[in-house]
């Protein structure tokens, strides 16, 4: 089973690499966006964490009635 998982992951990686190469052709700025992708992802995660923290604080501030 472990070997099957490794084959599936390798297949996915090869497909991802192939599709990235194909996408670079028609879109001239695609490579630049891919270099910025980790920063964009990090910013989205930080915004999401602030939103979740805010929701948690609002939940703690409200009295719980059971």
N, C-alpha and C positions, 0 to 999 in steps of 0.2 A: 504494500500500500504506500509506503514511503517513496518508493521509486515512481509510482504513478503520480504522486503529488509533485515530485520534482519535475517530471515530464510536463505536467500541466503548467507549472510555473514557467518553465523554460519556453513552452509554446506561447504563453501569454507575453513573455518578454520579447520573444522574436517578433510576434505580431505587433507589439507596441513600437518596437524599433523600426519595423518596416513602415508602419503607418506614419510615424514621425517623419521619416525620409520622404514619403509621398506628399505629406502636407507642406513640407518646406518649399516644394516646387511652385505651386500656384500662389502662395501667400508670401510676399517678400518680407514682411515683418514678423513672420511666425517664429523664427529663431530668437529674435529679441524678446518676444513675449514669453518664450519658454525659459529664457534666462531670468526673467522677472517673476515667473510663476511661484517660486518658493516665498518670495517676499509678499506677494499678493495673498497667498495661502496663509501666511503668518498673520497678516493684518486682519483677515477674515476671522481667524481663530481668536485673536485678541478681542475683536469686537463682540464675538459670540460669548466669550468668557465674561466680558463686562456686562452684557445683557443678562446672562444667567446669574451673575452675582447680584445684579440689581433686583431681579425677580426673587431671588432668595432673601434679600434684605426686606423686600416688601412683604414676603410671606411671614417673616419673623416678626415684623412690626404689627401685623394684624392679630387680634386675639383669636384664639381657637376655641370654638364652642362645640362641645360634643353632646 
